[in-house]
Amino acid sequence: MDLTLKVWRQAGPDAEGGFKTYEANGVSPEASFLEMLDQVNEKLNEAGEEPIAFDHDCREGICGMCGVMINGHPHGPQDGTATCQLHMRKFSDGDSIVIEPWRSTAMPVVRDLIVDRSPFDRIVEAGGFITINTGAAPDANMTRIPKEAADSAMDAASCIGCAACVAACPNSAANLFTAAKMQHLNLLPQGQPERYTRAVAMVETMEAYFGSCTNHGECEAACPKNISIDFIAMMNRDYVKAQFKNFARAGQA
């Protein structure tokens, strides 16, 4: 396959960026999208040019590092697929492919296709953990969990934090990410002691960085793990309940 790539190049956060055109020739249809970029970078290195900077780690659809916009779609044209899992057979010989980083004020470009996802870390740090002492593994496994709750928690926990939801949202909202990280804990018995303090901490940290959700549903469509926007409704419910609980406690003080 011979392809024409229009790639966003930007030397740093404060530098002016722009698209640059590259030819990718002799690409195997069985190559992954990142392998195709590797091939282009090898030729750039041989020519003494600066290679294209892009994030990647596991290349197995687990780490969430690889996300880029491909022809205007987060992670590319294949639903339920991270960029590293996308194969070039989804494109045709002679295609022109536009590749750019996520676009969000909260996640500025670090270089080329790499963005700063640290606001996601701040959200998780705000409450995305459990401090209850569950004991050793056998003791923790003795806790009975309804299958429906376990299945829903596992669905939420499949979030890889790639930020496709933010990139796809017209408001650059991070509600799907925050809801998934919150509900995979809030749905389980071990997560109940801190359920409502967690809801407030994570939602308010999210709102400090990102836009508001107006239920466009683009986040669910773009998610490589097909996480449902039902989790956003669960998050909103817990946040409202937390406000009532805080009000009740304040009245008793």
PAZAPA-4460 file (N, C-alpha, C; in steps of 0.05 Angstrom, whole numbers, plus 32768, in hexadecimal, padded with zeros to 4 digits):
% residues 253
    n_x    n_y    n_z   ca_x   ca_y   ca_z    c_x    c_y    c_z   seq   type   mol
   8011   7FE8   8000   8000   8000   8000   8011   8019   8000     1      M     A
   800A   802D   7FF0   8017   8047   7FF0   8003   805B   7FFA     2      D     A
   800C   806A   800F   7FFA   807D   801C   8007   8099   801E     3      L     A
   7FF6   80AD   8020   7FFF   80C8   8025   7FF6   80D0   8041     4      T     A
   8009   80D8   8052   8003   80DF   806E   8005   80FD   8071     5      L     A
   7FF1   8109   807E   7FF3   8125   8086   7FF3   8125   80A4     6      K     A
   800B   812A   80AF   8010   8126   80CC   8014   8141   80DA     7      V     A
   8008   8144   80F1   800C   815D   8100   8028   815C   810D     8      W     A
   8038   8170   8108   8052   8172   8114   8053   818C   8125     9      R     A
   805D   8189   813D   805F   819F   8150   8076   819A   8163    10      Q     A
   808A   81AC   8163   80A3   81A7   8172   809F   81A8   8190    11      A     A
   808B   81B6   819A   8087   81B7   81B6   806D   81C5   81BD    12      G     A
   8066   81C6   81D7   804C   81D2   81DF   8048   81EE   81D6    13      P     A
   805D   81FE   81D5   805B   821A   81CE   8062   8220   81B1    14      D     A
   806A   820B   81A2   8072   820F   8186   8059   820F   8174    15      A     A
   805C   821C   815E   8046   821B   814A   8047   8202   813A    16      E     A
   8030   81F4   8138   8030   81DA   812A   8023   81DD   810F    17      G     A
   8025   81C7   8100   8019   81C6   80E5   801B   81AA   80D9    18      G     A
   800C   81A6   80C4   800D   818C   80B7   8024   818A   80A3    19      F     A
   8030   8172   80A3   8045   816D   8090   803F   8153   8081    20      K     A
   8044   8152   8068   803D   813B   8057   8054   8127   8054    21      T     A
   804E   810E   8057   8061   80F8   8054   8056   80E2   8042    22      Y     A
   8067   80D5   8034   805E   80BE   8024   8066   80A4   8033    23      E     A
   8052   8093   8036   8057   8078   8042   8053   8064   802C    24      A     A
   8068   8059   8022   8067   8046   800C   806E   802A   8014    25      N     A
   8061   8017   8007   8067   7FFB   800D   805D   7FF1   8028    26      G     A
   8047   7FFD   8031   803C   7FF6   804B   802C   7FDC   8049    27      V     A
   8031   7FC9   805B   8022   7FB0   805B   8006   7FB5   8066    28      S     A
   7FF1   7FA9   8059   7FD6   7FAC   8064   7FD3   7F9F   807F    29      P     A
   7FE6   7F8D   8086   7FE5   7F7F   80A0   7FF4   7F8F   80B6    30      E     A
   8001   7FA4   80AE   800F   7FB4   80C3   7FFB   7FC4   80D3    31      A     A
   8002   7FC8   80EC   7FF1   7FD9   80FD   7FF7   7FF7   80F6    32      S     A
   7FE5   8008   80FF   7FE9   8025   80F9   8003   802F   8105    33      F     A
   800A   8026   811D   8023   802F   8129   803B   8023   811B    34      L     A
   8039   800B   8111   804F   8000   8101   8053   8010   80E8    35      E     A
   803D   8019   80DC   8040   802A   80C4   804F   8044   80CC    36      M     A
   8048   8050   80E3   8057   8068   80EB   8074   8062   80F1    37      L     A
   8079   804A   80FC   8095   8042   8101   80A4   8041   80E7    38      D     A
   8097   8037   80D2   80A4   8035   80B8   80AB   8051   80AD    39      Q     A
   8098   8063   80B0   809D   807F   80A7   80B4   808B   80B7    40      V     A
   80B5   8086   80D1   80CA   8091   80E2   80E5   8086   80DB    41      N     A
   80E6   806D   80D3   8100   8061   80CB   810B   8070   80B3    42      E     A
   80FA   8076   80A0   8103   8085   8088   810B   80A2   808F    43      K     A
   80FC   80AE   80A2   8104   80C9   80AB   811F   80C9   80B9    44      L     A
   8124   80B4   80C9   813E   80B2   80D6   8154   80AE   80C2    45      N     A
   814F   809E   80AE   8163   8099   8099   816A   80B3   808A    46      E     A
   8155   80C4   8087   8159   80DD   8079   8163   80F3   808B    47      A     A
   8168   80ED   80A4   8172   8101   80B7   815D   8115   80C0    48      G     A
   8143   810D   80BD   812E   811F   80C6   8123   8116   80E1    49      E     A
   8116   8129   80EE   810A   8123   8108   80F2   8110   8105    50      E     A
   80F2   80F9   8113   80DC   80E6   8111   80C2   80F2   811E    51      P     A
   80AC   80E6   8116   8092   80EF   8121   8090   80E4   813D    52      I     A
   808A   80F6   8150   8087   80ED   816C   806A   80E5   8171    53      A     A
   8067   80CC   817B   804C   80C3   8183   804E   80B1   819B    54      F     A
   8039   80B0   81AB   8038   80A0   81C3   8032   8083   81BD    55      D     A
   803F   8070   81CA   8038   8054   81C9   8046   8046   81DF    56      H     A
   803C   802F   81E7   8048   801E   81FB   8043   8001   81F6    57      D     A
   802C   7FF7   81FE   8027   7FDA   81FC   8021   7FD1   81E0    58      C     A
   8015   7FE2   81D0   800C   7FDB   81B5   7FF9   7FC3   81B5    59      R     A
   7FEA   7FC0   81CA   7FD7   7FAA   81CC   7FBB   7FB5   81D4    60      E     A
   7FB7   7FCF   81D2   7F9D   7FDA   81D8   7F97   7FDB   81F6    61      G     A
   7FAC   7FDC   8207   7FA8   7FDB   8224   7FB1   7FF6   8231    62      I     A
   7FC7   8001   8228   7FD3   8018   8236   7FC5   8033   8231    63      C     A
   7FB9   8036   821A   7FAB   804F   8213   7FBD   8065   820A    64      G     A
   7FD6   8060   8205   7FE9   8075   81FD   7FE7   807D   81E0    65      M     A
   7FDC   806C   81CF   7FE1   806F   81B2   7FCD   8081   81A4    66      C     A
   7FBA   808C   81B2   7FA4   809A   81A4   7FAC   80B2   8193    67      G     A
   7FA3   80B3   817B   7FA5   80CA   8169   7F8C   80CC   8158    68      V     A
   7F87   80E4   814D   7F71   80E8   813A   7F7A   80DF   811E    69      M     A
   7F6A   80CE   8112   7F70   80C3   80F7   7F59   80CA   80E5    70      I     A
   7F5E   80DC   80D2   7F48   80E6   80C1   7F30   80F0   80D0    71      N     A
   7F36   80FD   80E6   7F21   810A   80F6   7F14   80F7   810A    72      G     A
   7F1D   80DE   810C   7F10   80CB   811E   7F25   80C3   8134    73      H     A
   7F1D   80C4   814D   7F2F   80BA   8162   7F35   809C   815E    74      P     A
   7F4E   8095   815C   7F58   807A   8158   7F53   806F   813C    75      H     A
   7F46   807F   812B   7F42   8075   810F   7F26   806B   8109    76      G     A
   7F23   805F   80F2   7F08   8058   80E7   7EFB   803F   80F3    77      P     A
   7F0A   802F   8102   7EFF   8016   810C   7EF5   8019   8129    78      Q     A
   7EDB   8013   812D   7ED0   8015   8148   7EDC   8001   815B    79      D     A
   7EDD   800A   8175   7EE6   7FF8   818A   7F03   7FEF   8187    80      G     A
   7F14   8001   817B   7F30   7FFA   8175   7F42   8011   817C    81      T     A
   7F57   800B   818C   7F6B   8020   8191   7F7E   8022   8179    82      A     A
   7F8C   8039   8177   7F9D   803E   8160   7FB1   8027   815B    83      T     A
   7FBC   801C   8171   7FD0   8007   816D   7FC4   7FED   8163    84      C     A
   7FA9   7FEB   8165   7F9C   7FD2   815C   7F91   7FD6   813F    85      Q     A
   7F92   7FEE   8135   7F88   7FF4   811A   7F9C   7FEA   8105    86      L     A
   7F93   7FDB   80F2   7FA4   7FD1   80DD   7FA0   7FE0   80C3    87      H     A
   7FB4   7FE1   80B3   7FB4   7FF1   809A   7FA0   7FE6   8085    88      M     A
   7F97   7FCD   8089   7F83   7FC2   8077   7F68   7FD1   8078    89      R     A
   7F65   7FE2   808D   7F4D   7FF3   808E   7F4E   800A   807B    90      K     A
   7F65   800F   806F   7F69   8024   805B   7F6D   8018   8040    91      F     A
   7F6D   8029   802C   7F70   8020   8010   7F8A   802B   8005    92      S     A
   7F95   801D   7FF2   7FAD   8026   7FE4   7FA8   8042   7FD7    93      D     A
   7FBA   8054   7FDC   7FB8   806F   7FD2   7FA9   8083   7FE4    94      G     A
   7FA0   8079   7FFB   7F91   808B   800D   7FA3   80A1   8018    95      D     A
   7F96   80B7   801F   7FA3   80CD   802D   7F99   80CD   804A    96      S     A
   7FAA   80CC   805D   7FA3   80C9   8079   7FAD   80E1   8089    97      I     A
   7F9A   80EE   8097   7FA1   8105   80A8   7FA4   80FB   80C4    98      V     A
   7FBB   8101   80D1   7FC1   80F8   80EC   7FC8   8110   80FD    99      I     A
   7FB9   8113   8113   7FBD   8129   8125   7FB9   8121   8142   100      E     A
   7FC2   8131   8155   7FBF   812A   8171   7FA3   8130   817B   101      P     A
   7F9C   8126   8193   7F83   812E   81A0   7F82   814C   81A3   102      W     A
   7F6B   8158   81A0   7F68   8175   81A3   7F58   817B   81BC   103      R     A
   7F64   8186   81D0   7F57   818E   81E9   7F69   81A2   81F7   104      S     A
   7F5D   81B7   8201   7F6C   81CB   8210   7F7A   81BF   8229   105      T     A
   7F6C   81AC   8235   7F76   819F   824D   7F8D   818C   8248   106      A     A
   7F91   8184   822E   7FA6   8171   8227   7FB7   817D   8210   107      M     A
   7FC8   8190   8217   7FD8   819D   8202   7FEC   818A   81F4   108      P     A
   7FF2   8191   81DC   8006   8181   81CD   8021   8184   81D9   109      V     A
   802E   816D   81DE   804A   816D   81E8   805D   816E   81D1   110      V     A
   8057   815D   81BD   8067   815D   81A4   8059   814C   818F   111      R     A
   8057   8156   8178   804B   8148   8161   802F   813C   8169   112      D     A
   802E   8121   816C   8015   8114   8171   8012   810D   818F   113      L     A
   8024   8116   81A0   8023   8110   81BD   8016   8127   81CC   114      I     A
   8003   8120   81DD   7FF5   8134   81ED   7FFA   812E   820B   115      V     A
   7FF6   8143   821B   7FF9   8140   8238   7FDE   8136   8244   116      D     A
   7FDE   811D   824D   7FC5   8112   8259   7FC5   8113   8277   117      R     A
   7FD7   8123   8283   7FD9   8123   82A0   7FC0   812B   82AF   118      S     A
   7FAD   813C   82A3   7F94   8140   82B1   7F85   8127   82B8   119      P     A
   7F87   8112   82A8   7F7B   80F9   82AF   7F87   80ED   82C8   120      F     A
   7FA1   80F1   82CC   7FAE   80E7   82E4   7FA3   80F6   82FC   121      D     A
   7F9E   8110   82F9   7F94   8120   830F   7F78   8117   8317   122      R     A
   7F68   810F   8304   7F4D   8105   830A   7F4E   80EB   8319   123      I     A
   7F5F   80D9   8311   7F62   80BF   831F   7F6E   80C3   833B   124      V     A
   7F81   80D5   833D   7F8D   80DB   8357   7F78   80E6   836A   125      E     A
   7F64   80F4   8360   7F51   8101   8371   7F3F   80ED   837F   126      A     A
   7F3D   80D5   8375   7F2C   80C2   8382   7F2A   80A7   8375   127      G     A
   7F39   80A2   8361   7F37   8089   8353   7F47   8072   8360   128      G     A
   7F42   806E   837A   7F4F   8058   8388   7F3F   8050   83A0   129      F     A
   7F46   803A   83AD   7F38   8030   83C4   7F4C   802F   83DB   130      I     A
   7F46   803A   83F2   7F59   8039   8409   7F50   8025   841E   131      T     A
   7F39   8018   841B   7F2F   8005   842E   7F43   7FED   842F   132      I     A
   7F47   7FE3   8447   7F59   7FCB   844A   7F49   7FB2   8444   133      N     A
   7F4E   7FA6   842D   7F3E   7F8E   8425   7F4D   7F75   842D   134      T     A
   7F64   7F77   843A   7F72   7F5F   8442   7F82   7F53   842B   135      G     A
   7F8C   7F3B   8430   7F9B   7F2D   841B   7F88   7F24   8405   136      A     A
   7F93   7F1B   83EF   7F82   7F14   83D7   7F6C   7F00   83DE   137      A     A
   7F71   7EEA   83EC   7F5B   7ED7   83F2   7F45   7EE4   8402   138      P     A
   7F4B   7EF6   8415   7F37   7F04   8424   7F26   7F16   8412   139      D     A
   7F33   7F25   8401   7F25   7F37   83EF   7F13   7F27   83DD   140      A     A
   7F1C   7F10   83D4   7F0C   7F00   83C2   7EF3   7EF4   83CF   141      N     A
   7EF2   7EF5   83EA   7EDB   7EEB   83F8   7EC3   7EFE   83F7   142      M     A
   7EC8   7F17   83EF   7EB3   7F2A   83ED   7EA0   7F23   83D5   143      T     A
   7E87   7F1F   83DB   7E74   7F17   83C7   7E6C   7F30   83B6   144      R     A
   7E6E   7F2D   839C   7E67   7F43   838A   7E52   7F39   8376   145      I     A
   7E3B   7F45   8374   7E27   7F3C   8360   7E33   7F3D   8344   146      P     A
   7E2C   7F29   8334   7E38   7F27   8319   7E32   7F40   8308   147      K     A
   7E1A   7F4B   830B   7E14   7F63   82FB   7E27   7F7A   8302   148      E     A
   7E2C   7F7D   831C   7E3E   7F92   8325   7E5B   7F8D   831C   149      A     A
   7E63   7F74   831E   7E7E   7F6C   8315   7E82   7F71   82F7   150      A     A
   7E6E   7F6A   82E8   7E6F   7F6D   82CB   7E71   7F8B   82C3   151      D     A
   7E60   7F9B   82D1   7E60   7FB8   82CB   7E7A   7FC5   82D3   152      S     A
   7E85   7FBC   82EA   7E9E   7FC7   82F4   7EB5   7FC0   82E0   153      A     A
   7EB4   7FA8   82D6   7EC9   7FA0   82C3   7EC6   7FAF   82A8   154      M     A
   7EAD   7FB4   82A0   7EA9   7FC5   8288   7EB5   7FE0   828C   155      D     A
   7EB0   7FEC   82A3   7EBB   8007   82A9   7EDA   8006   82AA   156      A     A
   7EE4   7FF1   82B7   7F01   7FEF   82BA   7F10   7FEA   82A0   157      A     A
   7F02   7FE5   828B   7F0F   7FE0   8271   7F19   7FFB   8265   158      S     A
   7F12   8011   8271   7F1C   802B   8267   7F3A   802C   8268   159      C     A
   7F47   8033   8252   7F64   8035   8251   7F6F   8051   8253   160      I     A
   7F5D   8065   8257   7F66   8080   825B   7F74   808C   8243   161      G     A
   7F6B   8085   822B   7F78   808F   8213   7F70   80AC   820C   162      C     A
   7F59   80B5   8217   7F4E   80D0   8212   7F40   80D3   81F7   163      A     A
   7F39   80BD   81EA   7F29   80BF   81D1   7F0E   80CD   81D7   164      A     A
   7F03   80C8   81EF   7EEA   80D4   81F6   7EEC   80F3   81F7   165      C     A
   7F02   80FD   8201   7F06   811A   8202   7F0A   8125   81E6   166      V     A
   7F1A   8117   81D6   7F1F   8120   81BA   7F06   8120   81A9   167      A     A
   7EF4   810E   81AE   7EDC   810C   819E   7EC6   811F   81A7   168      A     A
   7EC6   8127   81C0   7EB1   8137   81CB   7EB2   8154   81C1   169      C     A
   7E9C   815F   81B8   7E9B   817B   81AF   7EA3   818F   81C6   170      P     A
   7E9E   8186   81DF   7EA4   8197   81F6   7EBF   8190   8203   171      N     A
   7ECD   817C   81F8   7EE6   8172   8204   7EE1   816A   8221   172      S     A
   7ECB   815C   8225   7EC4   8152   8240   7ED1   8137   8245   173      A     A
   7ED7   8132   825F   7EE4   8119   8267   7ED1   8108   8278   174      A     A
   7EB7   810B   8274   7EA4   80FE   8286   7EA5   80DF   8283   175      N     A
   7EA9   80D5   826B   7EA9   80B8   8267   7EC1   80AC   8276   176      L     A
   7ED8   80B8   8272   7EF0   80AE   8280   7EEC   80AF   829E   177      F     A
   7EE3   80C6   82A9   7EE0   80C9   82C6   7ECB   80B6   82D0   178      T     A
   7EB5   80B3   82C2   7EA0   80A1   82CB   7EAA   8084   82CB   179      A     A
   7EB9   807C   82B8   7EC3   8060   82B7   7ED7   805B   82CE   180      A     A
   7EE9   806E   82D3   7EFC   806B   82E8   7EEF   806C   8304   181      K     A
   7ED9   807B   8306   7ECB   807C   831F   7EB9   8064   8324   182      M     A
   7EAA   805C   830F   7E96   8047   8313   7EA2   802B   8316   183      Q     A
   7EBA   8026   830B   7EC5   800C   830F   7ECC   8007   832C   184      H     A
   7ECD   801C   833C   7ED1   801A   8359   7EB6   801C   8367   185      L     A
   7EA5   802F   835F   7E8C   8034   836D   7E78   801D   836B   186      N     A
   7E7B   800D   8357   7E69   7FF7   8353   7E6F   7FDE   8365   187      L     A
   7E87   7FDE   8371   7E90   7FC7   8380   7E8D   7FCC   839E   188      L     A
   7E89   7FB7   83AE   7E87   7FBA   83CB   7E9F   7FC8   83D8   189      P     A
   7EB7   7FC2   83CD   7ECF   7FCE   83D8   7ED0   7FEC   83D4   190      Q     A
   7EC1   7FF6   83C1   7EC1   8013   83BB   7EAD   8023   83C9   191      G     A
   7E9C   8017   83DA   7E86   8025   83E6   7E8E   8039   83FC   192      Q     A
   7EA2   8033   840D   7EA8   8047   8422   7EAF   8063   8418   193      P     A
   7EBB   8065   8401   7EC4   807F   83F6   7EB4   8086   83DD   194      E     A
   7E9E   8079   83D9   7E8F   807D   83C0   7E88   809A   83BA   195      R     A
   7E7D   80A8   83CE   7E73   80C2   83C8   7E88   80D8   83CB   196      Y     A
   7E9C   80D4   83DC   7EB2   80E7   83DC   7EC2   80E4   83C2   197      T     A
   7EC4   80CC   83B8   7ED2   80C7   839F   7EC3   80D5   8388   198      R     A
   7EA8   80D3   8388   7E98   80DF   8373   7E9D   80FD   8372   199      A     A
   7E9C   810A   8388   7EA0   8127   8389   7EBC   812F   8380   200      V     A
   7ED0   8121   838B   7EEC   8128   8385   7EF3   8125   8368   201      A     A
   7EEA   810F   835C   7EF1   810A   8340   7EE1   811C   832D   202      M     A
   7EC8   8120   8332   7EB8   8132   8321   7EC2   814E   8322   203      V     A
   7EC8   8158   8339   7ED1   8174   833C   7EED   8178   8330   204      E     A
   7EFE   8164   8332   7F18   8165   8325   7F15   8165   8307   205      T     A
   7F03   8154   82FD   7EFE   8153   82E0   7EF5   816E   82D6   206      M     A
   7EE2   817A   82E4   7ED7   8194   82DB   7EEB   81AA   82DC   207      E     A
   7F00   81A7   82EB   7F15   81BB   82ED   7F26   81BC   82D3   208      A     A
   7F26   81A5   82C4   7F37   81A3   82AC   7F27   81A2   8292   209      Y     A
   7F0F   8195   8293   7F02   818F   827A   7EE7   819D   8277   210      F     A
   7EDB   819C   825F   7EC1   81A7   825A   7EAB   8197   8266   211      G     A
   7E92   81A0   8262   7E7B   8193   826D   7E6E   8180   8259   212      S     A
   7E63   816A   8263   7E55   8156   8252   7E39   8160   824B   213      C     A
   7E32   8160   8231   7E17   8167   8229   7E0A   8150   8219   214      T     A
   7E14   8137   821F   7E07   811F   8214   7E07   811D   81F6   215      N     A
   7E1C   8124   81E9   7E1F   8120   81CC   7E22   8102   81C6   216      H     A
   7E2F   80F4   81D8   7E34   80D7   81D4   7E4C   80D1   81C2   217      G     A
   7E5B   80E5   81BA   7E72   80E0   81A9   7E87   80CF   81B8   218      E     A
   7E88   80D3   81D3   7E9D   80C4   81E3   7E99   80A6   81E1   219      C     A
   7E80   809D   81E3   7E7A   8081   81E1   7E81   8076   81C5   220      E     A
   7E7B   8086   81B1   7E80   807D   8195   7E9E   807B   8190   221      A     A
   7EAE   808C   819D   7ECB   808D   8197   7EDB   807A   81A9   222      A     A
   7ECF   8071   81BF   7EDE   8061   81D3   7EE7   8047   81C6   223      C     A
   7F01   8041   81C8   7F0B   8028   81BC   7F03   800F   81CD   224      P     A
   7EF9   8013   81E5   7EEF   7FFD   81F5   7ED1   7FFC   81F7   225      K     A
   7EC3   800D   81E7   7EA6   800D   81E6   7E99   8011   8201   226      N     A
   7EA4   8022   8212   7E98   8028   822C   7E7F   8038   8229   227      I     A
   7E6A   8030   8237   7E50   803C   8234   7E4E   8057   8243   228      S     A
   7E3F   8069   8238   7E39   8083   8245   7E27   807F   825D   229      I     A
   7E1C   8066   8261   7E0D   8061   8279   7E1D   8067   8292   230      D     A
   7E37   8063   8290   7E49   8069   82A8   7E48   8086   82AF   231      F     A
   7E44   8098   829B   7E42   80B4   82A1   7E29   80B9   82B2   232      I     A
   7E13   80AC   82AC   7DFB   80AF   82BB   7DFF   80A5   82D8   233      A     A
   7E0E   808F   82DB   7E14   8085   82F6   7E25   8099   8305   234      M     A
   7E39   80A4   82F8   7E4A   80B8   8305   7E3A   80D0   830E   235      M     A
   7E28   80DA   82FC   7E18   80F1   8303   7E06   80EB   831B   236      N     A
   7DFB   80D3   831C   7DE9   80CB   8332   7DF9   80CB   834C   237      R     A
   7E11   80C0   834C   7E21   80BF   8364   7E29   80DB   836D   238      D     A
   7E2F   80EC   835A   7E37   8108   8361   7E20   8117   836E   239      Y     A
   7E08   8114   8363   7DF0   8121   836F   7DEB   8116   838B   240      V     A
   7DEC   80FC   838E   7DE8   80EF   83A8   7DFD   80FA   83BC   241      K     A
   7E15   80FD   83B3   7E2A   8107   83C4   7E24   8123   83CE   242      A     A
   7E19   8134   83BD   7E12   814F   83C5   7DFD   814F   83DB   243      Q     A
   7DE9   813D   83D9   7DD4   813B   83EE   7DE0   8131   8408   244      F     A
   7DF3   811D   8406   7DFF   8113   841E   7E10   8129   842B   245      K     A
   7E1E   8139   841C   7E2F   814E   8427   7E1D   8163   8434   246      N     A
   7E06   8169   8427   7DF3   817D   8432   7DE8   8173   844D   247      F     A
   7DE1   8159   844E   7DD7   814D   8467   7DEB   814E   847D   248      A     A
   7E05   8147   8476   7E19   8148   848B   7E1E   8164   8495   249      R     A
   7E1C   8178   8482   7E21   8194   848A   7E0A   819D   849D   250      A     A
   7DF2   8193   8499   7DDB   819B   84AA   7DDD   818F   84C5   251      G     A
   7DEB   8178   84C8   7DEE   816B   84E2   7E05   8176   84F2   252      Q     A
   7E17   8185   84E4   7E2E   8190   84F2   7E26   81A6   8505   253      A     A
***
